[in-house]
């Protein structure tokens, strides 16, 4: 959850970036010193960023929009905050509950804005990679592999294999990128393009992408200083 100081920085970054930075990558310099509440796990951050990453696509597809709305609802329901029970197990009085709920809602709005900025940066980076590496045949192959996958199979194995194949096609766009950053952007673009093509695969691909990033790239992202430093 964003602290009060982070909320102020987020608002400042939005104001400054909207006034003078048309390229979302320029917003990175405004958010590198921000952080979430210490209780937010890496997977929670990843889940919300992936959701915002999809929402950056203005796709006029009813099924696509419905699946995204379902995912958003699920993430909200899984919030680590409970309006009635505080973290120490104490049930607050009605006035205390109202104050607590107001604080949570304000903090969550700050987090949402920060997630959106990070997702917008990743969209720009991913689109550059997409235009040079990922083609429709690759997406169709990835979709077929996921559609025929058995319930007990590890989806991250399929994603890892596809990303390994795609990295052999890297060119000038990725020449100066750390390998882990290339893996991250390819994973996110596979995720997005698969869901655009087959929205009903969203729950499965979402879980796979979160798990792949957590297992393979968490150390890289955290060593750069967090998601807000991927730009």
N, C-alpha and C positions, 0 to 999 in steps of 0.2 A: 504494500500500500504506500502511496506517495506521501511524504511528510509535507508539512505546511511550506517549508522552504522549497521543496521540490515542486509543489503546486505553483508557487510564484515563478520559479524558473521556467516551468512548462508554459505558463501563460506568456511570459516574456519571450520565449523562443517562438511561440506561435505568432505573436504580434510582430516580432522582428523578421521572421522568415517570410510571413505573408506580405510584409511591406517591401522586402528587398531581396528575397532569395527564391526565384522561380524554380530552380533546380533543387529537388528534395535532398540531394546529397549535401548541399550547403547547410542544411539544418543540423547536420551532425555536429558542427562546431558549437551549437547552442546547448546540446544535451549531454555532452560527454561527462559532465560532472554531476549528473542526476543519478539517483538510485531509487529502488523500490524499498518497501518495508522489509526488514530482515526476515520476516516470516514467509515471504514469497519464495517458493521453490523455483528452481531453474525450469522445471517442467511447466509450472503455472505460467511463467513468463513466456515460454515457448508457445504454449497453447494459445494464449491471447494474441501474440504477435502473428501466428499463422492465421488466426481468424481475421485479424485486420488486414493481413496480406491478401486474403481472398476478397474481402469487402472493398479493397481498392479497385477491383475489377467491376466495372459497370456492365454486367452481363444481363441482357434482357431475356432471361430464361427462367420460367416460373419454378421448375424443379430445382434449378441451381439456387435460387433465392430461398426456397423453402428449406432446402438442406442446410444452408448457412444459418437461417433463423433457428432451426432445431439445434445446431451446434452452439450457437450463441446462448440459447436458453439453457442448455446443459451446463455450459461453463459458468453461467450465473448461478445456477442451482448448486453447483459444487463449490461456491465461494467459501473461503475459509472462515468467513464471518457469519455469525448467527445473531439475528436481531434479539433473540430472547436469552441467550446464554453467552456470557463473556468468557474469555479464555481461561479464567480461573474457576469456571463452573458456577459463578454467582449469577442469579437471576436479578437483573436490575429492576428498580421501581419504574413506573410508567414515565415520569419525567426524565430519569436517567436513561431509559431506553430511547426516548425521543432524541436526546442529545447524542447518544452513541450512534443511533441510526443516521443522524444528520452528518456526523463526522465521517462515518464510513462512506456515505454517498458522496461527500465532497472529495474524499481521498480517492475513491474509485474513479471519479470523473478525471482526476489528475492522472491516474494510471492509464485510463483509456486514451487520453490525449497523447501520452508518451508512447504507448503502444502504436498509435496511429502514425506518429512521426517516424518511428523506427521502421514500420511496415512500408511507408512511402519511400524511404531510402532504399530498402531492399528491393522494392518493385523496380526502381530505376536501374539498380545494379543487375538484377535478374534479367530485365528486358534486354540489356546489352549482351548478356551471355546467351540468352535465348535466340537472338537474331543470328548469332554466329555458330551455334553448336546444336541446339535441340531442334529436331525436325519432326514432322508429323509421324513418320514411320517409327521413330523412337517411342513416341507417346503411345501409338497403337500397340507396339510390342509390350510396353509396360502395363497397359490396360489388360491385354490378354493374359499376361502372367498373373496379374492380381485377380482376374475373374476366375481363373482355373486353379487358384491356390486353395489348398485344403485348409480347414479351420486350424489344424495343429501346426501348420507351416509358419515359419518366421518370415514375416513380410519384409523385415529389414534386410534379409539376405537378397531378396529380389531387388530392392532399391540400391543396395551396395553394388551388386553386379551391374546394374544399368549405369550407375554413376561411374564405375570403373571403365565401362565401355565408352562413355561420353567423354571422359577426360583424355582419351587418346585423340580426340578431335579438337582439343583446345588450340587456340591460335594467339594472335597478337593481343586480343582482348584480355586474355588471362596470363600473359607472359610475366607480368610483374605482381600477380596476385599470389598470396600464400596458397598452398595446395588445399588447406582446410577451408579457406574462404571459397574456393572454386567448388569444393564438395558441398558446402552449405547452400550456395546459390543454385547449384544443379538440383539439390534435393527439394528446395522450395519451388523451383520452376516445374519440376516433375509433378510435385504435389498440386500446384495451381492448374497446370494444363490438363492433368488427368481429371480433376474435378470439373473443369469446364466442359470436357468431352463427355464424362460420365458422372454426373452429380450424385447419383445413388451410391457411388463408391466412396463418397466423402468420409463416412465414419471409419472405414477400414484404412484408407490412405492417411487420414489425419492421425490415427493411432500409430501407424507405421512411421510417419515422418517425425512425430514427436519422439518416438523411441530411437529412431536412427540418429537424430540430432543429439539426444541425451547420451547415447552410447558412444558415438563417434566424435562429436564436435563440442561437447560441453567444456572440456578442458581448454580447447582453443578459444572459445567465446569468453570464458571466464578469465583466461590469461590476458585477453585484450582489454579487459576492464568491464566486460558485460555486453549485452546486446546493443546498448546505446553507442558502443564504439565500433560497430561493424558498419563502415561507410567508406 
